[in-house]
Amino acid sequence: MSTLTTNYLAPSGREEAWRFTPLSRLGGLLDASVNLESANTISLVKNIEGLKFSIKSAEDLPAISVSDDSATIRAREFITQVTHIEVAKDANLSEPILLERTSLNGNPQASRTLISAGVNSHATIILQNTGNAILADEIEFDVAPGSNLTFVSLQEWDAKTVHLGRQHAVVSKDAEFNSIVVTVGGSLVRLLPTVEYSGPGSSADLQGLYFATDGQHLEHRLFVNHNVPNAKSRVNYKGALAGDKAHTVWIGDVYIRANAEGTDTYELNRNLLLSDGARADSVPNLEIETGEIVGAGHASTTGRFDDEQLFYLSSRGIPAEIARRLVVRGFFAEIVGKIKNEEIENRLMDRIDAELAKVGA
């Protein structure tokens, strides 16, 4: 196990990147006096032709991107092995690749994974996160020219989990990266879905939903770095909150650099408050250094449950409790439906229904 370098400085909470995060609840992940255990926490459920799954030395498989995130920097110091998932060149995988977390033992752990999509390949990867964990996790995506990669990340953690994660994609010329992030479990989950481009004609579509109940802190910080000409991005995240001290944070940063002519981007965040005592922070940011773009915009809304919808359903004989769940299902349906896996979609909505019932919402 490697040790931390002496220049590591734990965040104080006054930094912009950490001002919303309750640092006292991180389980030692950012505590310089606590060693992290290097763990290969992702396993392959079923092998598929055209896919290679291997474990490699961290020295032989260095990170493909730079990060200033404290959790990522700290995790990299301890990681000795990296999980490498490779989709072969020209492979067209009609069956989704299923991954799951294993080797979670309740100790502070660090994990790193690289997913490489070969030239002109087409694949969908679904990662299922369950159980209890204290985890600093990094997943990088090398999306080769002409490839199409969809990554579905399901945070269905148990109640005590602390998860600090970075999901960073490097999208090459004429490639497409699609991300669907679903967070419905854990005590504190803080995820960083981020994108940069390495060639024109590339695109990224970042979709997500989160549902927080009593005491949960769910934080999603997105950054799209438009650093090449003629690239496209779309961001659409939805959140719902119910219960006392449920707290969600959504930060959406889009940076269009001076050389990124022809950029086309839009980001949207919508939050639905289902009860008193819940708080949703939503901060969209757009920085533009060139006027030669196709379009750029952002929007954010946070509102309470629509009593008119509830009244409409109740007037047709639907009990209020069921009506409320139907409205929430409808709110999330746009994003859940993009997973295109009926079993997972039903499981997610059943869990949200159960959580609603627990808090009486």
N, C-alpha and C positions, 0 to 999 in steps of 0.2 A: 504494500500500500504506500502510495506517495503521501507526502505531507504538504500542507499549505505553504505557499510562499509568504514571506514576511510582510509583503505589501498588501495582503488581503485586508480590507476594511469592511466590517459588517455595516449594513445600512442602519441609520439612526431613526428612520421614519420621517425625517425632514426632507429627504430627497423626493423629487417629483415622482420617480418611479415607484416609491414605496409609501407615499403619504396616505394611501387608503388602506394599506395592509396592516392587520394587527400582528406586529412582529413577535409579541409574546406568545403567540400560538403556533410557532413554526417548528416546534419539536426538536430544536437544535440544528436544523438544516443550515442556518447561517451563523451559527455560533462557532467562532474560531477555536474554541476549546474542545469541540466535539468532533471526533473522527467519523467520517462517513464510510460506510461499507460499499465497496465496488461490487455491483451485482448485475448480472445479465437477467433482467426481470421479464423480458418478452420471450414468449415461446410460440412456435408455429403449431397450430391445431392440426393442420392437414397439409401434406406436401402436394404441390401442384406442378405439373410439367411446365417448364419455362420459368421456374422460380428457383433461386438458390438461397439457402439460409445458412449462415455460418457465424462463428465467433472468432474475432480477430484481435490481435494485440492493439491497444490504443496507440502505441508507437508506430505501428504499421498502417493504421487507418486514422490519421489525424482529422480534426474537424475541418469542414469545407467552408466554414463561415466564421466571421468575427462576431463576438457578442460582448456587450458591456453589462449584461445582466448578472447581478451578484450571485444568484443561485447557480447559474450556468458556469460561471467562472469557478466557483467553489467545487461544483461537481466534477469538472474537468480535471481538477488537481488530484482527485482520488481515483478516478476511473482507470482501470488497468486493461479492461477488455471491452470491445465494442461489438454489438450485434449488427451484422450486415445482411440486409435483405436485398437481393438483386433480381430485377425482372429482366429477362433476356431481351436482346435486340429483336425487334419485329414481333415479339410475342403478343398475342391477343388473347388475354385470359378472360374468358367469359364467366368463370366462377370466381367469386370474391375470395381473396386471401384472408383467412381468419387468424388473428393473433390474440393472445391473452397474456395477462400478467401472471407470473409465477415467482417463486422464491422470495415472497414478501414475508418478512419475519417480525415486523414491528419496530426494528431498529432503524436509525437514520441511514438511508441508502442512497447511492448515486448510480444512475444508469444512463447509457448513451447508445443510440441506435442510428444507423445510416441506412436509408432506403434509396436505392438507385434504380431509376426507371430507364431502361435501355432505349436507344434510338428507335423511334417509331413504334414503341410498345404501347400497350393499352391494358391497364389493370386497375382494380379496386381493392383496397386494403382496409380491413376493419379491425381495429384494436379495441378489445374489451378489457376495461379496468375495473376489477372487483376486489373485495376483501378490504382489510385494513392495512395501511402503509404509512410510512414517513419517508417520502421519496422526492429527491431532486432529479429530474429526468430531462434529457435532451433527445429530440428526434430531428434529424436533418434529412432533407429530401433533395437528391440530385436528379432533376427532371431533364433528361437529355433531349436534344432537338427532335421535334416531331412527335414526342410522346404525349400520352394522356394518362395522368395518374390521379385517382380519387382516393383520398384518405379520410376514413371515418374514425373518429376518436370518441369512445364512449366512456365517460367518467361516471360509473355506477358504483362508486365506492361505498363502503360501510361508514358508519357515523363518525368514527374517530380519525379518519384518514387526513393527513396533511400532504398535499401534492403541489410541488412547484415544478412547472414544466415549460419547456420551450419547444416549439414546433416550427422549424425554419426551412423554407423551400427556396432553392435556387432554380429558376425556371429558364430554360434555354430557348433558343430561336424556334418559333412556331410550335412550342410545347404548351400544354394546358395542365394546370394544377388546380384540383378541386379539393377543398377541405370542408368537412362537416364535423363540428365539435359539439358534443352533447354533454352537459354537466348537470347531473341530478343527485349526486351523492358527495359525501365527504364532509369533514368539519371545516377545513380551509383548503380551497383549490384555487391556485393562481396560475393561469396558462398564458403563454405568449405565442400566438400564431403569427408568424412573420414571413414576409416574402421579399425577395429581390429577383431581378431579372438579369440574364446574361446574353440576351439576343432579341432582336425585334420580332414582332408577330406573336409574342408570348402572352399568355393570359393566366389570371388567377381568379378563382371564385371561392370566397370564404364565407361559409354559412355556419350558423351556430345557434344553439338554444341552451338556456340554463334555467333551472327552477330551484329556488332557495326557500327553505322553511326555517323553523325556530333556530336561531343562533348560527346558521350557516353563513360562511363568507365565501362567495364565489366571484372570482375576479378574472376578467379576460382583457388582455392588452394586445391589440393588434397593431402591426406596423407594416405598411406596404411601401416599399422603396422603389419608386419609378425612376430607375437609373439608366434606362435605355430608351431610344425612340420607339414609337408605335407599339406600345404594350397596353394591355387592358386589365382592369381589376374591378371586381364587384365584392362588396362586403354587406352581409345581411345577418344580423344577430337579433334574437328575440329572447326576452327574459320575463319570468313571472316570479312573484314573491308572495309568500303567505306565512304569517307567524311572527312572533315577537323577536326582534333583533335579527331578522333575516336581512342580509346585506349583500348586494351585488354591485360590482364595479365593471363598467365597460369603457375602455379607452380605445378609440379608433384614430390612428395616425396615418395619414397618407402624405408622402413627400414626393413632389414632382420636381426633379432636378432640371437645371438649365438646359441640359442636352436631351431631355426626354420629350422632344416634339412628337405630336400625334398621340399623346396619352389620352386614354378614355377611362375614367374612374368614377365610382359612386359608392358611398357607404351609408348604411342605414342601421339604426339601433332603436328598438321599441321595447318598452318595459310596461308590465301590467302589475299593479299593486292590488293584491286580493284582500289585504287586511291591514289594520293599523299596526304600527310598530315595525313595519318593514321599510327599508331604505334602498333606493336604487340610484347610483351615481353613473351618469353617462356623459362622456366628454369626447365629441368628435373633433378632430383637428385636421386641417388641410393646409399644406404649405406648398406654394406654387412659385417656381423660379422662371417659368417661361409662359408666354401667352399663346404659343403655337400648339394648342391642344385641341382634341376633339370635344372633350367635356370633362368637368370635374364638379362634384357636388357632394353634400352630405346632409343627413337629417337625423334627428334624435327626438323621441317622444317618450314621456313617462306619464301614465295616467292610471286612475283607479278603475276598478271593475265597472263595466257598463251596466248600470241598473236597468236600462231600457231593454237590453238583450235578455236579462234575467226575467224581467216582467213578461216579455213576449213569449218566452218558453213556458213560464209558469202559467200563463193564461191559457195555454193549450194542454194543461193537465200534467206537465212535467214537474216533479218535485224540485224545490229550490236547490237541494244538494246536487242532484243529477244535472240540473240545468247549468249550474256553475261549472261542473266538470266538462260539460259539452262545450261551453264557451272557451275554456282553457284548451281543450283538444283542438278546437277550430283555430285558435290563435297559433298553436304550434304545428298544425298539420302541414303547412307549406314546407317547413324545413324537415320534419320527420319523414315526409314522403320522399324526400330526395335520397334517403338511405337505400331505398328499393330492396328492403328485406323485411317481409311481412312479420316474421317471427320477432325480429329486433324491434320493429316499429310498435308492435302490440305490447311487447315487454316494457318498453319505455313509457308508453302511455299508461299502462297498468300501474307502474311505479308512481307516476305523477298522481294518478287517481288516489293511490294509497296514501301518499304524503299529504294530499289535500284533506283526506278524511282524518288524518291524525291531528291536524291543526284546526279542524272544524271549518275549513274554508270551502 
